[in-house]
Amino acid sequence: MKYFIDHKSKRIHSQQFAGDSCGFVSTPIAYREFTNCPAYVKRLIEDENYSKCTNCVSAPTKLHKKSIS
């Protein structure tokens, strides 16, 4: 699954980067949903006032190489 939807807080997480800092651990299972459908996610954001998790959005997408001294 590509997206984790938290219906309690109305936030959409990237499954790849979701972690404890996102706060979804406290969300009851009945309010959790997983999906691969970007159209569904887009509809939730545009029509249902859901938002993307700022922790997942700001997660690094590339590994940084350490410089050799």
PQR file of N, CA, C, O and H, with PARSE charges and radii, in Angstrom:
ATOM      1  N   MET A   1       0.830  -1.185   0.000 -0.4000 1.5000
ATOM      2  CA  MET A   1       0.000   0.000   0.000 -0.0000 2.0000
ATOM      3  C   MET A   1       0.876   1.252   0.000  0.5500 1.7000
ATOM      4  O   MET A   1       1.920   1.299   0.651 -0.5500 1.4000
ATOM      5  N   LYS A   2       0.442   2.233  -0.722 -0.4000 1.5000
ATOM      6  CA  LYS A   2       1.230   3.453  -0.875 -0.0000 2.0000
ATOM      7  C   LYS A   2       0.840   4.534   0.144  0.5500 1.7000
ATOM      8  O   LYS A   2       1.684   5.320   0.574 -0.5500 1.4000
ATOM      9  H   LYS A   2      -0.406   2.195  -1.250  0.4000 1.0000
ATOM     10  N   TYR A   3      -0.437   4.567   0.524 -0.4000 1.5000
ATOM     11  CA  TYR A   3      -0.925   5.614   1.429 -0.0000 2.0000
ATOM     12  C   TYR A   3      -1.569   5.007   2.661  0.5500 1.7000
ATOM     13  O   TYR A   3      -2.226   3.968   2.591 -0.5500 1.4000
ATOM     14  H   TYR A   3      -1.123   3.929   0.175  0.4000 1.0000
ATOM     15  N   PHE A   4      -1.373   5.667   3.782 -0.4000 1.5000
ATOM     16  CA  PHE A   4      -2.049   5.323   5.022 -0.0000 2.0000
ATOM     17  C   PHE A   4      -2.944   6.507   5.359  0.5500 1.7000
ATOM     18  O   PHE A   4      -2.463   7.631   5.502 -0.5500 1.4000
ATOM     19  H   PHE A   4      -0.839   6.511   3.839  0.4000 1.0000
ATOM     20  N   ILE A   5      -4.234   6.262   5.485 -0.4000 1.5000
ATOM     21  CA  ILE A   5      -5.194   7.332   5.752 -0.0000 2.0000
ATOM     22  C   ILE A   5      -5.655   7.231   7.202  0.5500 1.7000
ATOM     23  O   ILE A   5      -6.133   6.190   7.653 -0.5500 1.4000
ATOM     24  H   ILE A   5      -4.625   5.349   5.369  0.4000 1.0000
ATOM     25  N   ASP A   6      -5.502   8.322   7.902 -0.4000 1.5000
ATOM     26  CA  ASP A   6      -5.939   8.427   9.295 -0.0000 2.0000
ATOM     27  C   ASP A   6      -7.235   9.232   9.284  0.5500 1.7000
ATOM     28  O   ASP A   6      -7.214  10.458   9.172 -0.5500 1.4000
ATOM     29  H   ASP A   6      -5.114   9.168   7.536  0.4000 1.0000
ATOM     30  N   HIS A   7      -8.363   8.532   9.401 -0.4000 1.5000
ATOM     31  CA  HIS A   7      -9.660   9.198   9.340 -0.0000 2.0000
ATOM     32  C   HIS A   7      -9.984   9.960  10.620  0.5500 1.7000
ATOM     33  O   HIS A   7     -10.854  10.831  10.613 -0.5500 1.4000
ATOM     34  H   HIS A   7      -8.380   7.536   9.492  0.4000 1.0000
ATOM     35  N   LYS A   8      -9.306   9.651  11.705 -0.4000 1.5000
ATOM     36  CA  LYS A   8      -9.535  10.367  12.964 -0.0000 2.0000
ATOM     37  C   LYS A   8      -8.990  11.793  12.890  0.5500 1.7000
ATOM     38  O   LYS A   8      -9.670  12.747  13.268 -0.5500 1.4000
ATOM     39  H   LYS A   8      -8.599   8.944  11.711  0.4000 1.0000
ATOM     40  N   SER A   9      -7.757  11.926  12.399 -0.4000 1.5000
ATOM     41  CA  SER A   9      -7.138  13.257  12.310 -0.0000 2.0000
ATOM     42  C   SER A   9      -7.230  13.859  10.913  0.5500 1.7000
ATOM     43  O   SER A   9      -6.784  14.985  10.693 -0.5500 1.4000
ATOM     44  H   SER A   9      -7.205  11.151  12.091  0.4000 1.0000
ATOM     45  N   LYS A  10      -7.811  13.110   9.958 -0.4000 1.5000
ATOM     46  CA  LYS A  10      -7.957  13.544   8.569 -0.0000 2.0000
ATOM     47  C   LYS A  10      -6.604  13.869   7.940  0.5500 1.7000
ATOM     48  O   LYS A  10      -6.433  14.896   7.283 -0.5500 1.4000
ATOM     49  H   LYS A  10      -8.173  12.195  10.137  0.4000 1.0000
ATOM     50  N   ARG A  11      -5.640  12.955   8.162 -0.4000 1.5000
ATOM     51  CA  ARG A  11      -4.323  13.119   7.573 -0.0000 2.0000
ATOM     52  C   ARG A  11      -3.980  11.914   6.704  0.5500 1.7000
ATOM     53  O   ARG A  11      -4.386  10.785   6.983 -0.5500 1.4000
ATOM     54  H   ARG A  11      -5.779  12.121   8.696  0.4000 1.0000
ATOM     55  N   ILE A  12      -3.234  12.180   5.661 -0.4000 1.5000
ATOM     56  CA  ILE A  12      -2.796  11.147   4.737 -0.0000 2.0000
ATOM     57  C   ILE A  12      -1.278  11.041   4.848  0.5500 1.7000
ATOM     58  O   ILE A  12      -0.548  12.021   4.702 -0.5500 1.4000
ATOM     59  H   ILE A  12      -2.905  13.096   5.434  0.4000 1.0000
ATOM     60  N   HIS A  13      -0.834   9.814   5.112 -0.4000 1.5000
ATOM     61  CA  HIS A  13       0.578   9.548   5.306 -0.0000 2.0000
ATOM     62  C   HIS A  13       1.140   8.765   4.132  0.5500 1.7000
ATOM     63  O   HIS A  13       0.432   7.988   3.491 -0.5500 1.4000
ATOM     64  H   HIS A  13      -1.427   9.018   5.231  0.4000 1.0000
ATOM     65  N   SER A  14       2.394   8.973   3.865 -0.4000 1.5000
ATOM     66  CA  SER A  14       3.113   8.147   2.904 -0.0000 2.0000
ATOM     67  C   SER A  14       3.576   6.926   3.681  0.5500 1.7000
ATOM     68  O   SER A  14       4.311   7.060   4.660 -0.5500 1.4000
ATOM     69  H   SER A  14       2.969   9.603   4.386  0.4000 1.0000
ATOM     70  N   GLN A  15       3.160   5.742   3.263 -0.4000 1.5000
ATOM     71  CA  GLN A  15       3.514   4.552   4.013 -0.0000 2.0000
ATOM     72  C   GLN A  15       5.028   4.383   4.094  0.5500 1.7000
ATOM     73  O   GLN A  15       5.543   3.872   5.089 -0.5500 1.4000
ATOM     74  H   GLN A  15       2.563   5.633   2.468  0.4000 1.0000
ATOM     75  N   GLN A  16       5.731   4.800   3.074 -0.4000 1.5000
ATOM     76  CA  GLN A  16       7.178   4.654   3.038 -0.0000 2.0000
ATOM     77  C   GLN A  16       7.864   5.463   4.137  0.5500 1.7000
ATOM     78  O   GLN A  16       8.893   5.034   4.658 -0.5500 1.4000
ATOM     79  H   GLN A  16       5.313   5.215   2.266  0.4000 1.0000
ATOM     80  N   PHE A  17       7.315   6.626   4.500 -0.4000 1.5000
ATOM     81  CA  PHE A  17       7.972   7.508   5.462 -0.0000 2.0000
ATOM     82  C   PHE A  17       7.232   7.659   6.788  0.5500 1.7000
ATOM     83  O   PHE A  17       7.729   8.336   7.688 -0.5500 1.4000
ATOM     84  H   PHE A  17       6.479   6.974   4.077  0.4000 1.0000
ATOM     85  N   ALA A  18       6.066   7.049   6.931 -0.4000 1.5000
ATOM     86  CA  ALA A  18       5.286   7.188   8.158 -0.0000 2.0000
ATOM     87  C   ALA A  18       6.043   6.579   9.338  0.5500 1.7000
ATOM     88  O   ALA A  18       6.649   5.513   9.226 -0.5500 1.4000
ATOM     89  H   ALA A  18       5.663   6.499   6.200  0.4000 1.0000
ATOM     90  N   GLY A  19       5.994   7.273  10.458 -0.4000 1.5000
ATOM     91  CA  GLY A  19       6.685   6.795  11.656 -0.0000 2.0000
ATOM     92  C   GLY A  19       6.020   7.320  12.913  0.5500 1.7000
ATOM     93  O   GLY A  19       4.945   7.918  12.855 -0.5500 1.4000
ATOM     94  H   GLY A  19       5.502   8.139  10.550  0.4000 1.0000
ATOM     95  N   ASP A  20       6.660   7.097  14.040 -0.4000 1.5000
ATOM     96  CA  ASP A  20       6.102   7.516  15.326 -0.0000 2.0000
ATOM     97  C   ASP A  20       5.841   9.017  15.388  0.5500 1.7000
ATOM     98  O   ASP A  20       4.899   9.452  16.051 -0.5500 1.4000
ATOM     99  H   ASP A  20       7.533   6.612  14.087  0.4000 1.0000
ATOM    100  N   SER A  21       6.655   9.805  14.712 -0.4000 1.5000
ATOM    101  CA  SER A  21       6.495  11.261  14.756 -0.0000 2.0000
ATOM    102  C   SER A  21       5.197  11.727  14.082  0.5500 1.7000
ATOM    103  O   SER A  21       4.767  12.863  14.280 -0.5500 1.4000
ATOM    104  H   SER A  21       7.419   9.452  14.173  0.4000 1.0000
ATOM    105  N   CYS A  22       4.585  10.855  13.296 -0.4000 1.5000
ATOM    106  CA  CYS A  22       3.338  11.205  12.616 -0.0000 2.0000
ATOM    107  C   CYS A  22       2.131  11.155  13.562  0.5500 1.7000
ATOM    108  O   CYS A  22       1.108  11.787  13.295 -0.5500 1.4000
ATOM    109  H   CYS A  22       4.935   9.932  13.136  0.4000 1.0000
ATOM    110  N   GLY A  23       2.246  10.423  14.642 -0.4000 1.5000
ATOM    111  CA  GLY A  23       1.175  10.361  15.623 -0.0000 2.0000
ATOM    112  C   GLY A  23       0.051   9.403  15.299  0.5500 1.7000
ATOM    113  O   GLY A  23      -0.963   9.405  15.996 -0.5500 1.4000
ATOM    114  H   GLY A  23       3.077   9.910  14.858  0.4000 1.0000
ATOM    115  N   PHE A  24       0.188   8.583  14.268 -0.4000 1.5000
ATOM    116  CA  PHE A  24      -0.911   7.695  13.910 -0.0000 2.0000
ATOM    117  C   PHE A  24      -0.993   6.456  14.794  0.5500 1.7000
ATOM    118  O   PHE A  24      -1.974   5.716  14.728 -0.5500 1.4000
ATOM    119  H   PHE A  24       1.012   8.582  13.701  0.4000 1.0000
ATOM    120  N   VAL A  25       0.013   6.223  15.610 -0.4000 1.5000
ATOM    121  CA  VAL A  25       0.021   5.048  16.480 -0.0000 2.0000
ATOM    122  C   VAL A  25      -1.166   5.075  17.438  0.5500 1.7000
ATOM    123  O   VAL A  25      -1.696   4.025  17.802 -0.5500 1.4000
ATOM    124  H   VAL A  25       0.811   6.824  15.663  0.4000 1.0000
ATOM    125  N   SER A  26      -1.577   6.261  17.841 -0.4000 1.5000
ATOM    126  CA  SER A  26      -2.697   6.384  18.774 -0.0000 2.0000
ATOM    127  C   SER A  26      -4.065   6.334  18.087  0.5500 1.7000
ATOM    128  O   SER A  26      -5.094   6.341  18.762 -0.5500 1.4000
ATOM    129  H   SER A  26      -1.146   7.113  17.545  0.4000 1.0000
ATOM    130  N   THR A  27      -4.085   6.284  16.769 -0.4000 1.5000
ATOM    131  CA  THR A  27      -5.346   6.217  16.032 -0.0000 2.0000
ATOM    132  C   THR A  27      -5.929   4.807  16.117  0.5500 1.7000
ATOM    133  O   THR A  27      -5.240   3.841  15.789 -0.5500 1.4000
ATOM    134  H   THR A  27      -3.249   6.278  16.221  0.4000 1.0000
ATOM    135  N   PRO A  28      -7.177   4.671  16.548 -0.5600 1.5000
ATOM    136  CA  PRO A  28      -7.794   3.346  16.617  0.2800 2.0000
ATOM    137  C   PRO A  28      -7.842   2.680  15.238  0.5500 1.7000
ATOM    138  O   PRO A  28      -7.983   3.357  14.220 -0.5500 1.4000
ATOM    139  N   ILE A  29      -7.727   1.378  15.214 -0.4000 1.5000
ATOM    140  CA  ILE A  29      -7.703   0.623  13.960 -0.0000 2.0000
ATOM    141  C   ILE A  29      -8.939   0.909  13.110  0.5500 1.7000
ATOM    142  O   ILE A  29      -8.853   0.917  11.882 -0.5500 1.4000
ATOM    143  H   ILE A  29      -7.612   0.827  16.041  0.4000 1.0000
ATOM    144  N   ALA A  30     -10.061   1.137  13.734 -0.4000 1.5000
ATOM    145  CA  ALA A  30     -11.300   1.409  12.993 -0.0000 2.0000
ATOM    146  C   ALA A  30     -11.213   2.688  12.165  0.5500 1.7000
ATOM    147  O   ALA A  30     -12.005   2.874  11.241 -0.5500 1.4000
ATOM    148  H   ALA A  30     -10.130   1.130  14.732  0.4000 1.0000
ATOM    149  N   TYR A  31     -10.268   3.570  12.478 -0.4000 1.5000
ATOM    150  CA  TYR A  31     -10.116   4.834  11.763 -0.0000 2.0000
ATOM    151  C   TYR A  31      -8.927   4.826  10.804  0.5500 1.7000
ATOM    152  O   TYR A  31      -8.553   5.873  10.275 -0.5500 1.4000
ATOM    153  H   TYR A  31      -9.625   3.418  13.228  0.4000 1.0000
ATOM    154  N   ARG A  32      -8.332   3.657  10.575 -0.4000 1.5000
ATOM    155  CA  ARG A  32      -7.172   3.542   9.687 -0.0000 2.0000
ATOM    156  C   ARG A  32      -7.581   2.892   8.371  0.5500 1.7000
ATOM    157  O   ARG A  32      -8.438   2.009   8.333 -0.5500 1.4000
ATOM    158  H   ARG A  32      -8.635   2.806  11.005  0.4000 1.0000
ATOM    159  N   GLU A  33      -6.951   3.346   7.301 -0.4000 1.5000
ATOM    160  CA  GLU A  33      -7.206   2.760   5.989 -0.0000 2.0000
ATOM    161  C   GLU A  33      -5.920   2.817   5.172  0.5500 1.7000
ATOM    162  O   GLU A  33      -5.146   3.769   5.279 -0.5500 1.4000
ATOM    163  H   GLU A  33      -6.254   4.063   7.331  0.4000 1.0000
ATOM    164  N   PHE A  34      -5.703   1.792   4.359 -0.4000 1.5000
ATOM    165  CA  PHE A  34      -4.554   1.747   3.466 -0.0000 2.0000
ATOM    166  C   PHE A  34      -5.066   1.697   2.032  0.5500 1.7000
ATOM    167  O   PHE A  34      -6.055   1.023   1.742 -0.5500 1.4000
ATOM    168  H   PHE A  34      -6.331   1.019   4.272  0.4000 1.0000
ATOM    169  N   THR A  35      -4.391   2.413   1.137 -0.4000 1.5000
ATOM    170  CA  THR A  35      -4.821   2.436  -0.258 -0.0000 2.0000
ATOM    171  C   THR A  35      -3.635   2.683  -1.188  0.5500 1.7000
ATOM    172  O   THR A  35      -2.607   3.222  -0.780 -0.5500 1.4000
ATOM    173  H   THR A  35      -3.588   2.961   1.372  0.4000 1.0000
ATOM    174  N   ASN A  36      -3.799   2.285  -2.420 -0.4000 1.5000
ATOM    175  CA  ASN A  36      -2.832   2.572  -3.484 -0.0000 2.0000
ATOM    176  C   ASN A  36      -3.404   3.561  -4.487  0.5500 1.7000
ATOM    177  O   ASN A  36      -2.761   3.848  -5.497 -0.5500 1.4000
ATOM    178  H   ASN A  36      -4.635   1.847  -2.751  0.4000 1.0000
ATOM    179  N   CYS A  37      -4.582   4.081  -4.237 -0.4000 1.5000
ATOM    180  CA  CYS A  37      -5.320   4.877  -5.218 -0.0000 2.0000
ATOM    181  C   CYS A  37      -5.078   6.387  -5.051  0.5500 1.7000
ATOM    182  O   CYS A  37      -5.654   7.002  -4.154 -0.5500 1.4000
ATOM    183  H   CYS A  37      -5.105   3.848  -3.417  0.4000 1.0000
ATOM    184  N   PRO A  38      -4.239   6.986  -5.897 -0.5600 1.5000
ATOM    185  CA  PRO A  38      -3.987   8.425  -5.792  0.2800 2.0000
ATOM    186  C   PRO A  38      -5.238   9.268  -6.057  0.5500 1.7000
ATOM    187  O   PRO A  38      -5.360  10.362  -5.507 -0.5500 1.4000
ATOM    188  N   ALA A  39      -6.169   8.786  -6.886 -0.4000 1.5000
ATOM    189  CA  ALA A  39      -7.398   9.537  -7.157 -0.0000 2.0000
ATOM    190  C   ALA A  39      -8.258   9.639  -5.898  0.5500 1.7000
ATOM    191  O   ALA A  39      -8.865  10.679  -5.641 -0.5500 1.4000
ATOM    192  H   ALA A  39      -6.070   7.897  -7.333  0.4000 1.0000
ATOM    193  N   TYR A  40      -8.311   8.576  -5.125 -0.4000 1.5000
ATOM    194  CA  TYR A  40      -9.062   8.571  -3.866 -0.0000 2.0000
ATOM    195  C   TYR A  40      -8.429   9.550  -2.873  0.5500 1.7000
ATOM    196  O   TYR A  40      -9.135  10.303  -2.202 -0.5500 1.4000
ATOM    197  H   TYR A  40      -7.818   7.731  -5.334  0.4000 1.0000
ATOM    198  N   VAL A  41      -7.106   9.535  -2.784 -0.4000 1.5000
ATOM    199  CA  VAL A  41      -6.388  10.444  -1.897 -0.0000 2.0000
ATOM    200  C   VAL A  41      -6.638  11.893  -2.317  0.5500 1.7000
ATOM    201  O   VAL A  41      -6.882  12.757  -1.474 -0.5500 1.4000
ATOM    202  H   VAL A  41      -6.533   8.924  -3.329  0.4000 1.0000
ATOM    203  N   LYS A  42      -6.576  12.147  -3.603 -0.4000 1.5000
ATOM    204  CA  LYS A  42      -6.823  13.498  -4.127 -0.0000 2.0000
ATOM    205  C   LYS A  42      -8.237  13.967  -3.783  0.5500 1.7000
ATOM    206  O   LYS A  42      -8.436  15.124  -3.414 -0.5500 1.4000
ATOM    207  H   LYS A  42      -6.377  11.445  -4.287  0.4000 1.0000
ATOM    208  N   ARG A  43      -9.216  13.069  -3.904 -0.4000 1.5000
ATOM    209  CA  ARG A  43     -10.604  13.418  -3.568 -0.0000 2.0000
ATOM    210  C   ARG A  43     -10.743  13.759  -2.089  0.5500 1.7000
ATOM    211  O   ARG A  43     -11.436  14.713  -1.734 -0.5500 1.4000
ATOM    212  H   ARG A  43      -9.054  12.129  -4.204  0.4000 1.0000
ATOM    213  N   LEU A  44     -10.091  12.986  -1.226 -0.4000 1.5000
ATOM    214  CA  LEU A  44     -10.143  13.271   0.208 -0.0000 2.0000
ATOM    215  C   LEU A  44      -9.563  14.652   0.519  0.5500 1.7000
ATOM    216  O   LEU A  44     -10.109  15.397   1.333 -0.5500 1.4000
ATOM    217  H   LEU A  44      -9.528  12.211  -1.514  0.4000 1.0000
ATOM    218  N   ILE A  45      -8.456  14.982  -0.137 -0.4000 1.5000
ATOM    219  CA  ILE A  45      -7.819  16.280   0.096 -0.0000 2.0000
ATOM    220  C   ILE A  45      -8.693  17.423  -0.425  0.5500 1.7000
ATOM    221  O   ILE A  45      -8.886  18.421   0.269 -0.5500 1.4000
ATOM    222  H   ILE A  45      -8.012  14.377  -0.799  0.4000 1.0000
ATOM    223  N   GLU A  46      -9.214  17.282  -1.632 -0.4000 1.5000
ATOM    224  CA  GLU A  46      -9.973  18.365  -2.250 -0.0000 2.0000
ATOM    225  C   GLU A  46     -11.407  18.492  -1.725  0.5500 1.7000
ATOM    226  O   GLU A  46     -11.908  19.605  -1.568 -0.5500 1.4000
ATOM    227  H   GLU A  46      -9.057  16.471  -2.196  0.4000 1.0000
ATOM    228  N   ASP A  47     -12.066  17.370  -1.454 -0.4000 1.5000
ATOM    229  CA  ASP A  47     -13.489  17.413  -1.107 -0.0000 2.0000
ATOM    230  C   ASP A  47     -13.791  17.206   0.377  0.5500 1.7000
ATOM    231  O   ASP A  47     -14.836  17.636   0.865 -0.5500 1.4000
ATOM    232  H   ASP A  47     -11.659  16.466  -1.582  0.4000 1.0000
ATOM    233  N   GLU A  48     -12.881  16.551   1.090 -0.4000 1.5000
ATOM    234  CA  GLU A  48     -13.167  16.193   2.488 -0.0000 2.0000
ATOM    235  C   GLU A  48     -12.252  16.900   3.491  0.5500 1.7000
ATOM    236  O   GLU A  48     -12.279  16.588   4.681 -0.5500 1.4000
ATOM    237  H   GLU A  48     -12.032  16.202   0.693  0.4000 1.0000
ATOM    238  N   ASN A  49     -11.455  17.836   3.021 -0.4000 1.5000
ATOM    239  CA  ASN A  49     -10.550  18.619   3.871 -0.0000 2.0000
ATOM    240  C   ASN A  49      -9.501  17.787   4.603  0.5500 1.7000
ATOM    241  O   ASN A  49      -9.129  18.111   5.731 -0.5500 1.4000
ATOM    242  H   ASN A  49     -11.433  18.090   2.054  0.4000 1.0000
ATOM    243  N   TYR A  50      -9.028  16.725   3.973 -0.4000 1.5000
ATOM    244  CA  TYR A  50      -7.906  15.960   4.525 -0.0000 2.0000
ATOM    245  C   TYR A  50      -6.626  16.685   4.130  0.5500 1.7000
ATOM    246  O   TYR A  50      -6.619  17.481   3.191 -0.5500 1.4000
ATOM    247  H   TYR A  50      -9.330  16.461   3.057  0.4000 1.0000
ATOM    248  N   SER A  51      -5.555  16.409   4.844 -0.4000 1.5000
ATOM    249  CA  SER A  51      -4.272  17.029   4.508 -0.0000 2.0000
ATOM    250  C   SER A  51      -3.181  15.965   4.528  0.5500 1.7000
ATOM    251  O   SER A  51      -3.318  14.920   5.164 -0.5500 1.4000
ATOM    252  H   SER A  51      -5.560  15.763   5.607  0.4000 1.0000
ATOM    253  N   LYS A  52      -2.101  16.256   3.822 -0.4000 1.5000
ATOM    254  CA  LYS A  52      -0.955  15.347   3.842 -0.0000 2.0000
ATOM    255  C   LYS A  52      -0.171  15.602   5.118  0.5500 1.7000
ATOM    256  O   LYS A  52      -0.023  16.746   5.550 -0.5500 1.4000
ATOM    257  H   LYS A  52      -1.989  17.105   3.306  0.4000 1.0000
ATOM    258  N   CYS A  53       0.321  14.550   5.707 -0.4000 1.5000
ATOM    259  CA  CYS A  53       1.115  14.646   6.926 -0.0000 2.0000
ATOM    260  C   CYS A  53       2.406  15.407   6.638  0.5500 1.7000
ATOM    261  O   CYS A  53       3.140  15.059   5.713 -0.5500 1.4000
ATOM    262  H   CYS A  53       0.201  13.622   5.356  0.4000 1.0000
ATOM    263  N   THR A  54       2.678  16.426   7.415 -0.4000 1.5000
ATOM    264  CA  THR A  54       3.888  17.230   7.198 -0.0000 2.0000
ATOM    265  C   THR A  54       5.147  16.439   7.513  0.5500 1.7000
ATOM    266  O   THR A  54       6.197  16.709   6.931 -0.5500 1.4000
ATOM    267  H   THR A  54       2.082  16.708   8.167  0.4000 1.0000
ATOM    268  N   ASN A  55       5.071  15.468   8.420 -0.4000 1.5000
ATOM    269  CA  ASN A  55       6.246  14.644   8.724 -0.0000 2.0000
ATOM    270  C   ASN A  55       6.607  13.753   7.545  0.5500 1.7000
ATOM    271  O   ASN A  55       7.785  13.563   7.244 -0.5500 1.4000
ATOM    272  H   ASN A  55       4.218  15.248   8.893  0.4000 1.0000
ATOM    273  N   CYS A  56       5.600  13.208   6.879 -0.4000 1.5000
ATOM    274  CA  CYS A  56       5.849  12.336   5.725 -0.0000 2.0000
ATOM    275  C   CYS A  56       6.312  13.136   4.511  0.5500 1.7000
ATOM    276  O   CYS A  56       7.172  12.684   3.755 -0.5500 1.4000
ATOM    277  H   CYS A  56       4.643  13.362   7.123  0.4000 1.0000
ATOM    278  N   VAL A  57       5.749  14.303   4.331 -0.4000 1.5000
ATOM    279  CA  VAL A  57       6.092  15.133   3.182 -0.0000 2.0000
ATOM    280  C   VAL A  57       7.526  15.644   3.295  0.5500 1.7000
ATOM    281  O   VAL A  57       8.230  15.741   2.290 -0.5500 1.4000
ATOM    282  H   VAL A  57       5.050  14.670   4.944  0.4000 1.0000
ATOM    283  N   SER A  58       7.957  15.969   4.499 -0.4000 1.5000
ATOM    284  CA  SER A  58       9.305  16.517   4.677 -0.0000 2.0000
ATOM    285  C   SER A  58      10.360  15.432   4.872  0.5500 1.7000
ATOM    286  O   SER A  58      11.530  15.747   5.090 -0.5500 1.4000
ATOM    287  H   SER A  58       7.385  15.890   5.315  0.4000 1.0000
ATOM    288  N   ALA A  59       9.970  14.164   4.800 -0.4000 1.5000
ATOM    289  CA  ALA A  59      10.938  13.067   4.952 -0.0000 2.0000
ATOM    290  C   ALA A  59      11.928  13.096   3.791  0.5500 1.7000
ATOM    291  O   ALA A  59      11.560  13.415   2.661 -0.5500 1.4000
ATOM    292  H   ALA A  59       9.019  13.908   4.623  0.4000 1.0000
ATOM    293  N   PRO A  60      13.163  12.766   4.072 -0.5600 1.5000
ATOM    294  CA  PRO A  60      14.170  12.767   2.997  0.2800 2.0000
ATOM    295  C   PRO A  60      13.844  11.704   1.956  0.5500 1.7000
ATOM    296  O   PRO A  60      13.440  10.591   2.292 -0.5500 1.4000
ATOM    297  N   THR A  61      14.024  12.060   0.701 -0.4000 1.5000
ATOM    298  CA  THR A  61      13.736  11.123  -0.370 -0.0000 2.0000
ATOM    299  C   THR A  61      15.013  10.562  -0.991  0.5500 1.7000
ATOM    300  O   THR A  61      14.956   9.647  -1.812 -0.5500 1.4000
ATOM    301  H   THR A  61      14.352  12.964   0.428  0.4000 1.0000
ATOM    302  N   LYS A  62      16.144  11.098  -0.607 -0.4000 1.5000
ATOM    303  CA  LYS A  62      17.420  10.616  -1.133 -0.0000 2.0000
ATOM    304  C   LYS A  62      18.380  10.421   0.021  0.5500 1.7000
ATOM    305  O   LYS A  62      18.336  11.156   1.009 -0.5500 1.4000
ATOM    306  H   LYS A  62      16.191  11.842   0.060  0.4000 1.0000
ATOM    307  N   LEU A  63      19.230   9.447  -0.103 -0.4000 1.5000
ATOM    308  CA  LEU A  63      20.276   9.264   0.896 -0.0000 2.0000
ATOM    309  C   LEU A  63      21.425  10.211   0.572  0.5500 1.7000
ATOM    310  O   LEU A  63      21.838  10.351  -0.579 -0.5500 1.4000
ATOM    311  H   LEU A  63      19.266   8.851  -0.905  0.4000 1.0000
ATOM    312  N   HIS A  64      21.914  10.838   1.593 -0.4000 1.5000
ATOM    313  CA  HIS A  64      23.038  11.755   1.410 -0.0000 2.0000
ATOM    314  C   HIS A  64      24.331  10.989   1.699  0.5500 1.7000
ATOM    315  O   HIS A  64      24.439  10.294   2.709 -0.5500 1.4000
ATOM    316  H   HIS A  64      21.578  10.725   2.528  0.4000 1.0000
ATOM    317  N   LYS A  65      25.302  11.125   0.803 -0.4000 1.5000
ATOM    318  CA  LYS A  65      26.587  10.468   0.994 -0.0000 2.0000
ATOM    319  C   LYS A  65      27.417  11.280   1.972  0.5500 1.7000
ATOM    320  O   LYS A  65      27.440  12.509   1.924 -0.5500 1.4000
ATOM    321  H   LYS A  65      25.214  11.690  -0.017  0.4000 1.0000
ATOM    322  N   LYS A  66      28.091  10.573   2.854 -0.4000 1.5000
ATOM    323  CA  LYS A  66      29.004  11.254   3.772 -0.0000 2.0000
ATOM    324  C   LYS A  66      30.251  11.644   3.000  0.5500 1.7000
ATOM    325  O   LYS A  66      30.753  10.880   2.175 -0.5500 1.4000
ATOM    326  H   LYS A  66      28.072   9.574   2.893  0.4000 1.0000
ATOM    327  N   SER A  67      30.734  12.822   3.274 -0.4000 1.5000
ATOM    328  CA  SER A  67      31.964  13.243   2.609 -0.0000 2.0000
ATOM    329  C   SER A  67      33.152  12.560   3.265  0.5500 1.7000
ATOM    330  O   SER A  67      33.204  12.395   4.483 -0.5500 1.4000
ATOM    331  H   SER A  67      30.326  13.443   3.944  0.4000 1.0000
ATOM    332  N   ILE A  68      34.082  12.176   2.448 -0.4000 1.5000
ATOM    333  CA  ILE A  68      35.275  11.495   2.939 -0.0000 2.0000
ATOM    334  C   ILE A  68      36.311  12.560   3.294  0.5500 1.7000
ATOM    335  O   ILE A  68      36.664  13.411   2.476 -0.5500 1.4000
ATOM    336  H   ILE A  68      34.040  12.310   1.458  0.4000 1.0000
ATOM    337  N   SER A  69      36.781  12.488   4.523 -0.4000 1.5000
ATOM    338  CA  SER A  69      37.764  13.473   5.002 -0.0000 2.0000
ATOM    339  C   SER A  69      39.147  13.097   4.584  0.5500 1.7000
ATOM    340  O   SER A  69      40.102  13.808   4.897 -0.5500 1.4000
ATOM    341  H   SER A  69      36.495  11.797   5.187  0.4000 1.0000
TER
END
